[in-house]
Amino acid sequence: MIGAYLGLYTFILLFVWGFFIVAKIHAYKFKNFSYHIEKVTMSLFISLLVLSITGYIMIFFMDTSSFWNDSTEKRNSSSMEEVYY
């Protein structure tokens, strides 16, 4: 299941980072129009990088916690009733 989570998260990050690259190109083109555009794109880069790494870490710990626990259902044998035909 970790493969599905990682694949979906990577696919979403692909779009988010794609939009960031477009914004970075526009910031480079229009850097003469604003003094703050380089600082904003750098802070956006740092926050996206931190969130991306944190997301991968959270997916890894979420999946390993379910991996280490026994995921099969254990039923109480005393509540089961034997039926003979």
C-alpha positions in Angstrom: 0.0 0.0 0.0 3.0 2.3 0.5 3.6 2.2 -3.3 0.1 3.6 -3.9 0.5 6.3 -1.3 3.9 7.3 -2.6 2.8 7.3 -6.2 -0.3 9.4 -5.5 1.7 11.9 -3.4 4.5 12.1 -6.0 1.9 12.7 -8.7 0.3 15.6 -6.7 3.8 17.0 -5.9 4.6 16.9 -9.6 1.8 19.4 -10.3 2.6 21.6 -7.3 6.3 21.8 -8.2 5.4 22.4 -11.9 3.3 25.4 -10.9 6.2 26.6 -8.7 8.7 26.4 -11.6 6.3 28.4 -13.8 6.0 31.0 -11.0 9.8 31.0 -10.6 10.2 31.7 -14.4 7.7 34.6 -14.2 9.5 35.9 -11.1 12.8 35.9 -13.0 11.2 37.7 -16.0 9.5 40.3 -13.9 12.1 40.8 -11.2 12.5 44.5 -12.2 8.9 45.3 -11.3 9.0 44.3 -7.7 11.7 44.3 -4.9 10.0 41.5 -2.9 9.3 39.0 -5.7 12.7 37.2 -5.2 12.2 36.9 -1.4 8.7 35.6 -1.8 9.7 32.9 -4.3 12.6 31.9 -2.1 10.3 31.6 0.9 7.8 29.7 -1.3 10.6 27.3 -2.3 11.7 26.7 1.2 8.1 26.0 2.4 7.4 23.7 -0.5 10.6 21.8 0.1 9.8 21.4 3.8 6.3 20.3 3.1 7.3 17.8 0.4 9.9 16.1 2.7 7.5 16.2 5.6 4.8 14.5 3.5 7.1 11.7 2.5 8.2 11.2 6.1 4.6 11.1 7.2 3.6 8.6 4.5 6.5 6.4 5.5 5.7 6.4 9.2 2.0 6.0 8.6 2.6 2.9 6.4 5.2 1.3 8.6 3.0 1.7 11.7 0.3 -0.3 9.9 2.9 -2.7 8.6 4.4 -3.5 12.1 0.9 -4.0 13.6 -0.8 -7.2 12.7 -3.4 -6.1 10.2 -5.5 -9.2 10.3 -8.6 -9.3 12.4 -8.4 -11.4 15.4 -11.8 -12.7 16.6 -12.6 -13.8 20.0 -13.1 -17.5 19.9 -15.4 -17.5 22.9 -18.0 -15.4 21.0 -18.2 -17.9 18.1 -20.8 -20.6 18.2 -20.3 -24.0 16.7 -23.2 -25.2 14.6 -23.7 -28.9 13.7 -26.0 -30.1 11.0 
